[in-house]
């Protein structure tokens, strides 16, 4: 099957995704992990577009807690660590370089070992 963008002025199907890098635990014990659906959505987009989602660099700002991720295809993503980051965590961020950013949890686990909260 060939996946491609339509040339029609109005689309019939939309693709969207969302992912955090950890599990969400609710008050009733429900565990949610959207990263698998996000990876599937990105896979569809990569089949139709020339997108390179391999992580080329990661930077962490110790003062603001902002983490900036750049991909080989020119994409830029930013997140803010709620409790900031330590110098040791900033050093660990580089372990995500070379990983595919479409697999958010795998990249985060490769960098930090585990994520909770």
NORJO-V671079 format. One record per pair of residues at least 12 apart in sequence whose C-alpha atoms are under 7 Angstrom apart, sorted by the first residue. I is the first residue (numbers start at 1). GAP is how many residues later the second one is. Records with the same first field share a line. If there is no record, write none. Layout:
I: GAP ; GAP
This chain:
3: 44 ; 45
4: 44
5: 43
15: 26
16: 25
17: 20 ; 21 ; 24
18: 16 ; 20
19: 15 ; 16 ; 19
20: 15
21: 83 ; 84 ; 87
22: 83 ; 93 ; 94 ; 95
35: 69 ; 70
39: 63 ; 64
42: 60
51: 22
52: 19 ; 20 ; 21
53: 18 ; 19 ; 20 ; 47 ; 48 ; 49
54: 17 ; 18 ; 44 ; 45 ; 46 ; 47
55: 14 ; 15 ; 16 ; 17 ; 41 ; 42 ; 43 ; 44 ; 45 ; 46
56: 14 ; 15 ; 16 ; 41 ; 42
57: 12 ; 13 ; 14 ; 40
58: 12 ; 35 ; 36 ; 39
60: 30
62: 22 ; 23 ; 24 ; 25
64: 20
65: 15 ; 16 ; 19 ; 20
66: 12 ; 13 ; 14 ; 15
67: 12 ; 13
92: 19 ; 20
93: 18
95: 15 ; 16
96: 12 ; 14 ; 15
